[in-house]
Amino acid sequence: MADVKQEHKPEDGENYPISNNTDPKNMQELTQFVQTLLQGMQDKFQSMSDQIIGRIDEMGNRIDDLEKNIADLMTQAGVEGTDK
């Protein structure tokens, strides 16, 4: 299949000027929208980070408990453990 390129030739009077004249009200609304969006993203990221850290801490506590239980079982079985 061949790619077909279509050239666009502007007709007389067809002009698309680029303007830096933006309505200050619209610019303020856009700025506020972007700030609100970024704040929401930051809040969600912080919440997720806190959850991850909490789960890592919980996992560390569970590993500590598991190591203690294994050491107790080894003591009951009469096996000497190796200290780190």
PyMOL Python script that loads the backbone (N, CA, C, O; Angstrom):
from pymol import cmd

cmd.read_pdbstr("""\
ATOM      1  N   MET A   1       0.840  -1.167   0.000  1.00  0.00           N
ATOM      2  CA  MET A   1       0.000   0.000   0.000  1.00  0.00           C
ATOM      3  C   MET A   1       0.890   1.237   0.000  1.00  0.00           C
ATOM      4  O   MET A   1       1.824   1.326   0.797  1.00  0.00           O
ATOM      5  N   ALA A   2       0.621   2.161  -0.857  1.00  0.00           N
ATOM      6  CA  ALA A   2       1.424   3.368  -0.955  1.00  0.00           C
ATOM      7  C   ALA A   2       0.861   4.446  -0.046  1.00  0.00           C
ATOM      8  O   ALA A   2      -0.353   4.596   0.089  1.00  0.00           O
ATOM      9  N   ASP A   3       1.773   5.201   0.580  1.00  0.00           N
ATOM     10  CA  ASP A   3       1.344   6.326   1.404  1.00  0.00           C
ATOM     11  C   ASP A   3       0.978   7.485   0.500  1.00  0.00           C
ATOM     12  O   ASP A   3       1.715   7.830  -0.424  1.00  0.00           O
ATOM     13  N   VAL A   4      -0.150   8.068   0.773  1.00  0.00           N
ATOM     14  CA  VAL A   4      -0.616   9.195  -0.024  1.00  0.00           C
ATOM     15  C   VAL A   4      -0.476  10.443   0.811  1.00  0.00           C
ATOM     16  O   VAL A   4      -1.061  10.549   1.889  1.00  0.00           O
ATOM     17  N   LYS A   5       0.292  11.382   0.318  1.00  0.00           N
ATOM     18  CA  LYS A   5       0.452  12.656   1.001  1.00  0.00           C
ATOM     19  C   LYS A   5      -0.407  13.685   0.307  1.00  0.00           C
ATOM     20  O   LYS A   5      -0.390  13.824  -0.916  1.00  0.00           O
ATOM     21  N   GLN A   6      -1.146  14.390   1.106  1.00  0.00           N
ATOM     22  CA  GLN A   6      -1.946  15.466   0.540  1.00  0.00           C
ATOM     23  C   GLN A   6      -1.331  16.788   0.968  1.00  0.00           C
ATOM     24  O   GLN A   6      -1.094  17.027   2.152  1.00  0.00           O
ATOM     25  N   GLU A   7      -1.082  17.623   0.005  1.00  0.00           N
ATOM     26  CA  GLU A   7      -0.556  18.932   0.322  1.00  0.00           C
ATOM     27  C   GLU A   7      -1.702  19.881   0.536  1.00  0.00           C
ATOM     28  O   GLU A   7      -2.676  19.891  -0.216  1.00  0.00           O
ATOM     29  N   HIS A   8      -1.572  20.681   1.577  1.00  0.00           N
ATOM     30  CA  HIS A   8      -2.597  21.684   1.847  1.00  0.00           C
ATOM     31  C   HIS A   8      -2.088  23.023   1.348  1.00  0.00           C
ATOM     32  O   HIS A   8      -1.062  23.529   1.801  1.00  0.00           O
ATOM     33  N   LYS A   9      -2.821  23.577   0.415  1.00  0.00           N
ATOM     34  CA  LYS A   9      -2.459  24.881  -0.118  1.00  0.00           C
ATOM     35  C   LYS A   9      -3.489  25.874   0.384  1.00  0.00           C
ATOM     36  O   LYS A   9      -4.669  25.778   0.046  1.00  0.00           O
ATOM     37  N   PRO A  10      -3.044  26.833   1.194  1.00  0.00           N
ATOM     38  CA  PRO A  10      -4.006  27.793   1.729  1.00  0.00           C
ATOM     39  C   PRO A  10      -4.677  28.598   0.622  1.00  0.00           C
ATOM     40  O   PRO A  10      -4.044  29.076  -0.320  1.00  0.00           O
ATOM     41  N   GLU A  11      -5.967  28.719   0.782  1.00  0.00           N
ATOM     42  CA  GLU A  11      -6.741  29.540  -0.154  1.00  0.00           C
ATOM     43  C   GLU A  11      -6.529  31.007   0.199  1.00  0.00           C
ATOM     44  O   GLU A  11      -6.040  31.324   1.283  1.00  0.00           O
ATOM     45  N   ASP A  12      -6.888  31.877  -0.693  1.00  0.00           N
ATOM     46  CA  ASP A  12      -6.806  33.301  -0.399  1.00  0.00           C
ATOM     47  C   ASP A  12      -7.682  33.613   0.805  1.00  0.00           C
ATOM     48  O   ASP A  12      -8.828  33.170   0.878  1.00  0.00           O
ATOM     49  N   GLY A  13      -7.148  34.363   1.733  1.00  0.00           N
ATOM     50  CA  GLY A  13      -7.926  34.740   2.901  1.00  0.00           C
ATOM     51  C   GLY A  13      -7.848  33.731   4.026  1.00  0.00           C
ATOM     52  O   GLY A  13      -8.310  34.008   5.134  1.00  0.00           O
ATOM     53  N   GLU A  14      -7.279  32.574   3.770  1.00  0.00           N
ATOM     54  CA  GLU A  14      -7.150  31.570   4.820  1.00  0.00           C
ATOM     55  C   GLU A  14      -5.833  31.821   5.535  1.00  0.00           C
ATOM     56  O   GLU A  14      -4.755  31.543   5.010  1.00  0.00           O
ATOM     57  N   ASN A  15      -5.946  32.348   6.731  1.00  0.00           N
ATOM     58  CA  ASN A  15      -4.761  32.748   7.469  1.00  0.00           C
ATOM     59  C   ASN A  15      -4.937  32.322   8.922  1.00  0.00           C
ATOM     60  O   ASN A  15      -6.003  32.526   9.504  1.00  0.00           O
ATOM     61  N   TYR A  16      -3.909  31.737   9.504  1.00  0.00           N
ATOM     62  CA  TYR A  16      -3.963  31.297  10.892  1.00  0.00           C
ATOM     63  C   TYR A  16      -2.869  32.018  11.677  1.00  0.00           C
ATOM     64  O   TYR A  16      -1.785  31.470  11.877  1.00  0.00           O
ATOM     65  N   PRO A  17      -3.144  33.222  12.115  1.00  0.00           N
ATOM     66  CA  PRO A  17      -2.117  33.955  12.853  1.00  0.00           C
ATOM     67  C   PRO A  17      -1.920  33.349  14.251  1.00  0.00           C
ATOM     68  O   PRO A  17      -2.870  32.884  14.880  1.00  0.00           O
ATOM     69  N   ILE A  18      -0.694  33.365  14.708  1.00  0.00           N
ATOM     70  CA  ILE A  18      -0.390  32.922  16.060  1.00  0.00           C
ATOM     71  C   ILE A  18      -0.279  34.183  16.908  1.00  0.00           C
ATOM     72  O   ILE A  18       0.500  35.088  16.610  1.00  0.00           O
ATOM     73  N   SER A  19      -1.064  34.217  17.952  1.00  0.00           N
ATOM     74  CA  SER A  19      -1.127  35.412  18.764  1.00  0.00           C
ATOM     75  C   SER A  19      -0.691  35.112  20.185  1.00  0.00           C
ATOM     76  O   SER A  19      -1.016  34.063  20.741  1.00  0.00           O
ATOM     77  N   ASN A  20       0.039  36.035  20.758  1.00  0.00           N
ATOM     78  CA  ASN A  20       0.416  35.913  22.165  1.00  0.00           C
ATOM     79  C   ASN A  20      -0.549  36.693  23.044  1.00  0.00           C
ATOM     80  O   ASN A  20      -0.341  36.792  24.253  1.00  0.00           O
ATOM     81  N   ASN A  21      -1.580  37.237  22.465  1.00  0.00           N
ATOM     82  CA  ASN A  21      -2.572  37.985  23.223  1.00  0.00           C
ATOM     83  C   ASN A  21      -3.601  37.020  23.779  1.00  0.00           C
ATOM     84  O   ASN A  21      -4.593  36.706  23.121  1.00  0.00           O
ATOM     85  N   THR A  22      -3.359  36.547  25.002  1.00  0.00           N
ATOM     86  CA  THR A  22      -4.326  35.660  25.630  1.00  0.00           C
ATOM     87  C   THR A  22      -5.110  36.448  26.653  1.00  0.00           C
ATOM     88  O   THR A  22      -4.592  37.369  27.284  1.00  0.00           O
ATOM     89  N   ASP A  23      -6.333  36.084  26.804  1.00  0.00           N
ATOM     90  CA  ASP A  23      -7.203  36.727  27.768  1.00  0.00           C
ATOM     91  C   ASP A  23      -6.658  36.450  29.162  1.00  0.00           C
ATOM     92  O   ASP A  23      -6.512  35.287  29.536  1.00  0.00           O
ATOM     93  N   PRO A  24      -6.349  37.499  29.952  1.00  0.00           N
ATOM     94  CA  PRO A  24      -5.787  37.277  31.287  1.00  0.00           C
ATOM     95  C   PRO A  24      -6.686  36.393  32.159  1.00  0.00           C
ATOM     96  O   PRO A  24      -6.180  35.590  32.943  1.00  0.00           O
ATOM     97  N   LYS A  25      -7.998  36.529  32.034  1.00  0.00           N
ATOM     98  CA  LYS A  25      -8.903  35.711  32.827  1.00  0.00           C
ATOM     99  C   LYS A  25      -8.734  34.233  32.470  1.00  0.00           C
ATOM    100  O   LYS A  25      -8.671  33.378  33.354  1.00  0.00           O
ATOM    101  N   ASN A  26      -8.661  33.945  31.191  1.00  0.00           N
ATOM    102  CA  ASN A  26      -8.469  32.562  30.759  1.00  0.00           C
ATOM    103  C   ASN A  26      -7.115  32.031  31.203  1.00  0.00           C
ATOM    104  O   ASN A  26      -6.998  30.866  31.582  1.00  0.00           O
ATOM    105  N   MET A  27      -6.095  32.875  31.160  1.00  0.00           N
ATOM    106  CA  MET A  27      -4.764  32.462  31.589  1.00  0.00           C
ATOM    107  C   MET A  27      -4.768  32.190  33.093  1.00  0.00           C
ATOM    108  O   MET A  27      -4.129  31.240  33.546  1.00  0.00           O
ATOM    109  N   GLN A  28      -5.467  32.997  33.860  1.00  0.00           N
ATOM    110  CA  GLN A  28      -5.557  32.786  35.311  1.00  0.00           C
ATOM    111  C   GLN A  28      -6.305  31.492  35.612  1.00  0.00           C
ATOM    112  O   GLN A  28      -5.913  30.735  36.500  1.00  0.00           O
ATOM    113  N   GLU A  29      -7.378  31.243  34.872  1.00  0.00           N
ATOM    114  CA  GLU A  29      -8.131  30.012  35.069  1.00  0.00           C
ATOM    115  C   GLU A  29      -7.281  28.801  34.714  1.00  0.00           C
ATOM    116  O   GLU A  29      -7.315  27.789  35.414  1.00  0.00           O
ATOM    117  N   LEU A  30      -6.531  28.897  33.647  1.00  0.00           N
ATOM    118  CA  LEU A  30      -5.658  27.797  33.241  1.00  0.00           C
ATOM    119  C   LEU A  30      -4.579  27.561  34.289  1.00  0.00           C
ATOM    120  O   LEU A  30      -4.295  26.419  34.650  1.00  0.00           O
ATOM    121  N   THR A  31      -3.985  28.634  34.771  1.00  0.00           N
ATOM    122  CA  THR A  31      -2.954  28.520  35.801  1.00  0.00           C
ATOM    123  C   THR A  31      -3.525  27.873  37.053  1.00  0.00           C
ATOM    124  O   THR A  31      -2.900  26.993  37.645  1.00  0.00           O
ATOM    125  N   GLN A  32      -4.708  28.308  37.452  1.00  0.00           N
ATOM    126  CA  GLN A  32      -5.355  27.736  38.638  1.00  0.00           C
ATOM    127  C   GLN A  32      -5.669  26.263  38.426  1.00  0.00           C
ATOM    128  O   GLN A  32      -5.477  25.450  39.329  1.00  0.00           O
ATOM    129  N   PHE A  33      -6.148  25.919  37.245  1.00  0.00           N
ATOM    130  CA  PHE A  33      -6.452  24.526  36.921  1.00  0.00           C
ATOM    131  C   PHE A  33      -5.203  23.661  37.008  1.00  0.00           C
ATOM    132  O   PHE A  33      -5.228  22.576  37.587  1.00  0.00           O
ATOM    133  N   VAL A  34      -4.111  24.148  36.429  1.00  0.00           N
ATOM    134  CA  VAL A  34      -2.856  23.384  36.433  1.00  0.00           C
ATOM    135  C   VAL A  34      -2.337  23.238  37.866  1.00  0.00           C
ATOM    136  O   VAL A  34      -1.874  22.166  38.255  1.00  0.00           O
ATOM    137  N   GLN A  35      -2.415  24.319  38.650  1.00  0.00           N
ATOM    138  CA  GLN A  35      -1.964  24.239  40.036  1.00  0.00           C
ATOM    139  C   GLN A  35      -2.801  23.246  40.838  1.00  0.00           C
ATOM    140  O   GLN A  35      -2.261  22.481  41.637  1.00  0.00           O
ATOM    141  N   THR A  36      -4.100  23.254  40.631  1.00  0.00           N
ATOM    142  CA  THR A  36      -4.988  22.325  41.327  1.00  0.00           C
ATOM    143  C   THR A  36      -4.684  20.885  40.911  1.00  0.00           C
ATOM    144  O   THR A  36      -4.648  19.982  41.746  1.00  0.00           O
ATOM    145  N   LEU A  37      -4.470  20.688  39.630  1.00  0.00           N
ATOM    146  CA  LEU A  37      -4.142  19.358  39.118  1.00  0.00           C
ATOM    147  C   LEU A  37      -2.831  18.850  39.711  1.00  0.00           C
ATOM    148  O   LEU A  37      -2.749  17.704  40.152  1.00  0.00           O
ATOM    149  N   LEU A  38      -1.809  19.700  39.721  1.00  0.00           N
ATOM    150  CA  LEU A  38      -0.512  19.310  40.271  1.00  0.00           C
ATOM    151  C   LEU A  38      -0.607  19.039  41.771  1.00  0.00           C
ATOM    152  O   LEU A  38       0.022  18.105  42.270  1.00  0.00           O
ATOM    153  N   GLN A  39      -1.385  19.843  42.490  1.00  0.00           N
ATOM    154  CA  GLN A  39      -1.557  19.630  43.930  1.00  0.00           C
ATOM    155  C   GLN A  39      -2.235  18.290  44.192  1.00  0.00           C
ATOM    156  O   GLN A  39      -1.846  17.558  45.103  1.00  0.00           O
ATOM    157  N   GLY A  40      -3.248  17.971  43.391  1.00  0.00           N
ATOM    158  CA  GLY A  40      -3.922  16.683  43.520  1.00  0.00           C
ATOM    159  C   GLY A  40      -2.979  15.527  43.262  1.00  0.00           C
ATOM    160  O   GLY A  40      -3.011  14.526  43.976  1.00  0.00           O
ATOM    161  N   MET A  41      -2.145  15.655  42.253  1.00  0.00           N
ATOM    162  CA  MET A  41      -1.174  14.610  41.934  1.00  0.00           C
ATOM    163  C   MET A  41      -0.164  14.459  43.072  1.00  0.00           C
ATOM    164  O   MET A  41       0.201  13.345  43.446  1.00  0.00           O
ATOM    165  N   GLN A  42       0.283  15.591  43.618  1.00  0.00           N
ATOM    166  CA  GLN A  42       1.243  15.549  44.716  1.00  0.00           C
ATOM    167  C   GLN A  42       0.620  14.886  45.946  1.00  0.00           C
ATOM    168  O   GLN A  42       1.281  14.098  46.623  1.00  0.00           O
ATOM    169  N   ASP A  43      -0.637  15.196  46.240  1.00  0.00           N
ATOM    170  CA  ASP A  43      -1.333  14.590  47.376  1.00  0.00           C
ATOM    171  C   ASP A  43      -1.454  13.078  47.200  1.00  0.00           C
ATOM    172  O   ASP A  43      -1.222  12.319  48.140  1.00  0.00           O
ATOM    173  N   LYS A  44      -1.818  12.644  45.990  1.00  0.00           N
ATOM    174  CA  LYS A  44      -1.934  11.208  45.722  1.00  0.00           C
ATOM    175  C   LYS A  44      -0.583  10.516  45.829  1.00  0.00           C
ATOM    176  O   LYS A  44      -0.485   9.416  46.373  1.00  0.00           O
ATOM    177  N   PHE A  45       0.452  11.155  45.313  1.00  0.00           N
ATOM    178  CA  PHE A  45       1.793  10.585  45.386  1.00  0.00           C
ATOM    179  C   PHE A  45       2.229  10.454  46.841  1.00  0.00           C
ATOM    180  O   PHE A  45       2.796   9.433  47.230  1.00  0.00           O
ATOM    181  N   GLN A  46       1.967  11.486  47.650  1.00  0.00           N
ATOM    182  CA  GLN A  46       2.341  11.449  49.057  1.00  0.00           C
ATOM    183  C   GLN A  46       1.594  10.337  49.782  1.00  0.00           C
ATOM    184  O   GLN A  46       2.170   9.621  50.601  1.00  0.00           O
ATOM    185  N   SER A  47       0.321  10.199  49.479  1.00  0.00           N
ATOM    186  CA  SER A  47      -0.486   9.151  50.096  1.00  0.00           C
ATOM    187  C   SER A  47       0.051   7.767  49.738  1.00  0.00           C
ATOM    188  O   SER A  47       0.170   6.898  50.601  1.00  0.00           O
ATOM    189  N   MET A  48       0.370   7.572  48.474  1.00  0.00           N
ATOM    190  CA  MET A  48       0.913   6.286  48.035  1.00  0.00           C
ATOM    191  C   MET A  48       2.267   6.027  48.681  1.00  0.00           C
ATOM    192  O   MET A  48       2.551   4.900  49.089  1.00  0.00           O
ATOM    193  N   SER A  49       3.097   7.044  48.779  1.00  0.00           N
ATOM    194  CA  SER A  49       4.410   6.899  49.408  1.00  0.00           C
ATOM    195  C   SER A  49       4.256   6.497  50.868  1.00  0.00           C
ATOM    196  O   SER A  49       4.961   5.611  51.352  1.00  0.00           O
ATOM    197  N   ASP A  50       3.322   7.156  51.577  1.00  0.00           N
ATOM    198  CA  ASP A  50       3.078   6.825  52.985  1.00  0.00           C
ATOM    199  C   ASP A  50       2.605   5.381  53.127  1.00  0.00           C
ATOM    200  O   ASP A  50       3.034   4.676  54.040  1.00  0.00           O
ATOM    201  N   GLN A  51       1.721   4.936  52.227  1.00  0.00           N
ATOM    202  CA  GLN A  51       1.241   3.557  52.276  1.00  0.00           C
ATOM    203  C   GLN A  51       2.381   2.569  52.043  1.00  0.00           C
ATOM    204  O   GLN A  51       2.466   1.548  52.727  1.00  0.00           O
ATOM    205  N   ILE A  52       3.244   2.862  51.095  1.00  0.00           N
ATOM    206  CA  ILE A  52       4.369   1.970  50.794  1.00  0.00           C
ATOM    207  C   ILE A  52       5.317   1.894  51.978  1.00  0.00           C
ATOM    208  O   ILE A  52       5.761   0.808  52.351  1.00  0.00           O
ATOM    209  N   ILE A  53       5.628   3.034  52.568  1.00  0.00           N
ATOM    210  CA  ILE A  53       6.527   3.051  53.723  1.00  0.00           C
ATOM    211  C   ILE A  53       5.906   2.290  54.888  1.00  0.00           C
ATOM    212  O   ILE A  53       6.595   1.548  55.589  1.00  0.00           O
ATOM    213  N   GLY A  54       4.604   2.473  55.094  1.00  0.00           N
ATOM    214  CA  GLY A  54       3.912   1.744  56.155  1.00  0.00           C
ATOM    215  C   GLY A  54       3.969   0.245  55.940  1.00  0.00           C
ATOM    216  O   GLY A  54       4.181  -0.512  56.888  1.00  0.00           O
ATOM    217  N   ARG A  55       3.785  -0.190  54.710  1.00  0.00           N
ATOM    218  CA  ARG A  55       3.836  -1.623  54.409  1.00  0.00           C
ATOM    219  C   ARG A  55       5.248  -2.179  54.569  1.00  0.00           C
ATOM    220  O   ARG A  55       5.428  -3.309  55.024  1.00  0.00           O
ATOM    221  N   ILE A  56       6.240  -1.391  54.196  1.00  0.00           N
ATOM    222  CA  ILE A  56       7.632  -1.836  54.374  1.00  0.00           C
ATOM    223  C   ILE A  56       7.945  -1.980  55.857  1.00  0.00           C
ATOM    224  O   ILE A  56       8.581  -2.952  56.265  1.00  0.00           O
ATOM    225  N   ASP A  57       7.498  -1.010  56.675  1.00  0.00           N
ATOM    226  CA  ASP A  57       7.712  -1.099  58.125  1.00  0.00           C
ATOM    227  C   ASP A  57       7.014  -2.331  58.695  1.00  0.00           C
ATOM    228  O   ASP A  57       7.587  -3.051  59.513  1.00  0.00           O
ATOM    229  N   GLU A  58       5.780  -2.570  58.264  1.00  0.00           N
ATOM    230  CA  GLU A  58       5.034  -3.744  58.726  1.00  0.00           C
ATOM    231  C   GLU A  58       5.748  -5.033  58.333  1.00  0.00           C
ATOM    232  O   GLU A  58       5.824  -5.973  59.125  1.00  0.00           O
ATOM    233  N   MET A  59       6.268  -5.075  57.115  1.00  0.00           N
ATOM    234  CA  MET A  59       6.989  -6.255  56.656  1.00  0.00           C
ATOM    235  C   MET A  59       8.251  -6.463  57.487  1.00  0.00           C
ATOM    236  O   MET A  59       8.586  -7.596  57.832  1.00  0.00           O
ATOM    237  N   GLY A  60       8.941  -5.393  57.805  1.00  0.00           N
ATOM    238  CA  GLY A  60      10.133  -5.499  58.643  1.00  0.00           C
ATOM    239  C   GLY A  60       9.799  -6.064  60.014  1.00  0.00           C
ATOM    240  O   GLY A  60      10.529  -6.906  60.538  1.00  0.00           O
ATOM    241  N   ASN A  61       8.689  -5.601  60.599  1.00  0.00           N
ATOM    242  CA  ASN A  61       8.267  -6.121  61.906  1.00  0.00           C
ATOM    243  C   ASN A  61       7.923  -7.603  61.828  1.00  0.00           C
ATOM    244  O   ASN A  61       8.260  -8.376  62.724  1.00  0.00           O
ATOM    245  N   ARG A  62       7.255  -7.987  60.760  1.00  0.00           N
ATOM    246  CA  ARG A  62       6.890  -9.399  60.604  1.00  0.00           C
ATOM    247  C   ARG A  62       8.131 -10.273  60.411  1.00  0.00           C
ATOM    248  O   ARG A  62       8.180 -11.399  60.906  1.00  0.00           O
ATOM    249  N   ILE A  63       9.121  -9.764  59.701  1.00  0.00           N
ATOM    250  CA  ILE A  63      10.370 -10.515  59.514  1.00  0.00           C
ATOM    251  C   ILE A  63      11.086 -10.667  60.851  1.00  0.00           C
ATOM    252  O   ILE A  63      11.612 -11.735  61.165  1.00  0.00           O
ATOM    253  N   ASP A  64      11.102  -9.578  61.646  1.00  0.00           N
ATOM    254  CA  ASP A  64      11.720  -9.653  62.971  1.00  0.00           C
ATOM    255  C   ASP A  64      11.031 -10.710  63.830  1.00  0.00           C
ATOM    256  O   ASP A  64      11.695 -11.495  64.507  1.00  0.00           O
ATOM    257  N   ASP A  65       9.695 -10.727  63.801  1.00  0.00           N
ATOM    258  CA  ASP A  65       8.938 -11.731  64.563  1.00  0.00           C
ATOM    259  C   ASP A  65       9.249 -13.140  64.065  1.00  0.00           C
ATOM    260  O   ASP A  65       9.408 -14.063  64.864  1.00  0.00           O
ATOM    261  N   LEU A  66       9.333 -13.301  62.765  1.00  0.00           N
ATOM    262  CA  LEU A  66       9.639 -14.612  62.189  1.00  0.00           C
ATOM    263  C   LEU A  66      11.023 -15.084  62.622  1.00  0.00           C
ATOM    264  O   LEU A  66      11.199 -16.248  62.983  1.00  0.00           O
ATOM    265  N   GLU A  67      12.004 -14.185  62.586  1.00  0.00           N
ATOM    266  CA  GLU A  67      13.354 -14.547  63.018  1.00  0.00           C
ATOM    267  C   GLU A  67      13.364 -14.961  64.486  1.00  0.00           C
ATOM    268  O   GLU A  67      14.030 -15.927  64.859  1.00  0.00           O
ATOM    269  N   LYS A  68      12.620 -14.222  65.324  1.00  0.00           N
ATOM    270  CA  LYS A  68      12.533 -14.556  66.747  1.00  0.00           C
ATOM    271  C   LYS A  68      11.895 -15.928  66.938  1.00  0.00           C
ATOM    272  O   LYS A  68      12.384 -16.737  67.727  1.00  0.00           O
ATOM    273  N   ASN A  69      10.796 -16.193  66.213  1.00  0.00           N
ATOM    274  CA  ASN A  69      10.134 -17.489  66.320  1.00  0.00           C
ATOM    275  C   ASN A  69      11.035 -18.628  65.861  1.00  0.00           C
ATOM    276  O   ASN A  69      11.032 -19.695  66.475  1.00  0.00           O
ATOM    277  N   ILE A  70      11.794 -18.428  64.812  1.00  0.00           N
ATOM    278  CA  ILE A  70      12.723 -19.454  64.324  1.00  0.00           C
ATOM    279  C   ILE A  70      13.810 -19.711  65.363  1.00  0.00           C
ATOM    280  O   ILE A  70      14.173 -20.858  65.622  1.00  0.00           O
ATOM    281  N   ALA A  71      14.330 -18.625  65.960  1.00  0.00           N
ATOM    282  CA  ALA A  71      15.363 -18.792  66.997  1.00  0.00           C
ATOM    283  C   ALA A  71      14.796 -19.559  68.189  1.00  0.00           C
ATOM    284  O   ALA A  71      15.472 -20.422  68.749  1.00  0.00           O
ATOM    285  N   ASP A  72      13.560 -19.251  68.579  1.00  0.00           N
ATOM    286  CA  ASP A  72      12.924 -19.980  69.688  1.00  0.00           C
ATOM    287  C   ASP A  72      12.754 -21.459  69.347  1.00  0.00           C
ATOM    288  O   ASP A  72      13.028 -22.318  70.185  1.00  0.00           O
ATOM    289  N   LEU A  73      12.315 -21.762  68.153  1.00  0.00           N
ATOM    290  CA  LEU A  73      12.144 -23.150  67.726  1.00  0.00           C
ATOM    291  C   LEU A  73      13.480 -23.893  67.700  1.00  0.00           C
ATOM    292  O   LEU A  73      13.561 -25.060  68.082  1.00  0.00           O
ATOM    293  N   MET A  74      14.504 -23.213  67.251  1.00  0.00           N
ATOM    294  CA  MET A  74      15.831 -23.838  67.206  1.00  0.00           C
ATOM    295  C   MET A  74      16.328 -24.119  68.618  1.00  0.00           C
ATOM    296  O   MET A  74      16.948 -25.151  68.873  1.00  0.00           O
ATOM    297  N   THR A  75      16.051 -23.192  69.533  1.00  0.00           N
ATOM    298  CA  THR A  75      16.443 -23.402  70.926  1.00  0.00           C
ATOM    299  C   THR A  75      15.696 -24.593  71.512  1.00  0.00           C
ATOM    300  O   THR A  75      16.281 -25.423  72.208  1.00  0.00           O
ATOM    301  N   GLN A  76      14.394 -24.671  71.224  1.00  0.00           N
ATOM    302  CA  GLN A  76      13.598 -25.800  71.726  1.00  0.00           C
ATOM    303  C   GLN A  76      14.077 -27.130  71.138  1.00  0.00           C
ATOM    304  O   GLN A  76      14.013 -28.164  71.802  1.00  0.00           O
ATOM    305  N   ALA A  77      14.548 -27.101  69.916  1.00  0.00           N
ATOM    306  CA  ALA A  77      15.021 -28.316  69.263  1.00  0.00           C
ATOM    307  C   ALA A  77      16.448 -28.669  69.662  1.00  0.00           C
ATOM    308  O   ALA A  77      16.942 -29.741  69.314  1.00  0.00           O
ATOM    309  N   GLY A  78      17.116 -27.770  70.392  1.00  0.00           N
ATOM    310  CA  GLY A  78      18.481 -28.032  70.832  1.00  0.00           C
ATOM    311  C   GLY A  78      19.519 -27.725  69.774  1.00  0.00           C
ATOM    312  O   GLY A  78      20.651 -28.200  69.856  1.00  0.00           O
ATOM    313  N   VAL A  79      19.139 -26.925  68.768  1.00  0.00           N
ATOM    314  CA  VAL A  79      20.088 -26.540  67.721  1.00  0.00           C
ATOM    315  C   VAL A  79      20.598 -25.150  68.028  1.00  0.00           C
ATOM    316  O   VAL A  79      19.822 -24.241  68.324  1.00  0.00           O
ATOM    317  N   GLU A  80      21.905 -24.991  67.956  1.00  0.00           N
ATOM    318  CA  GLU A  80      22.469 -23.665  68.210  1.00  0.00           C
ATOM    319  C   GLU A  80      22.434 -22.854  66.915  1.00  0.00           C
ATOM    320  O   GLU A  80      22.824 -23.332  65.849  1.00  0.00           O
ATOM    321  N   GLY A  81      21.955 -21.614  67.039  1.00  0.00           N
ATOM    322  CA  GLY A  81      21.895 -20.727  65.883  1.00  0.00           C
ATOM    323  C   GLY A  81      23.184 -19.976  65.725  1.00  0.00           C
ATOM    324  O   GLY A  81      23.962 -19.855  66.671  1.00  0.00           O
ATOM    325  N   THR A  82      23.416 -19.471  64.537  1.00  0.00           N
ATOM    326  CA  THR A  82      24.593 -18.655  64.285  1.00  0.00           C
ATOM    327  C   THR A  82      24.198 -17.210  64.392  1.00  0.00           C
ATOM    328  O   THR A  82      23.212 -16.775  63.797  1.00  0.00           O
ATOM    329  N   ASP A  83      24.970 -16.467  65.153  1.00  0.00           N
ATOM    330  CA  ASP A  83      24.700 -15.029  65.295  1.00  0.00           C
ATOM    331  C   ASP A  83      25.301 -14.292  64.118  1.00  0.00           C
ATOM    332  O   ASP A  83      26.332 -14.678  63.568  1.00  0.00           O
ATOM    333  N   LYS A  84      24.629 -13.229  63.754  1.00  0.00           N
ATOM    334  CA  LYS A  84      25.117 -12.423  62.617  1.00  0.00           C
ATOM    335  C   LYS A  84      26.160 -11.439  63.085  1.00  0.00           C
ATOM    336  O   LYS A  84      26.691 -10.673  62.281  1.00  0.00           O
TER     337      LYS A  84
END
""", "prot")
cmd.dss("prot")
cmd.show_as("cartoon", "prot")
cmd.util.cbc("prot")
cmd.orient("prot")
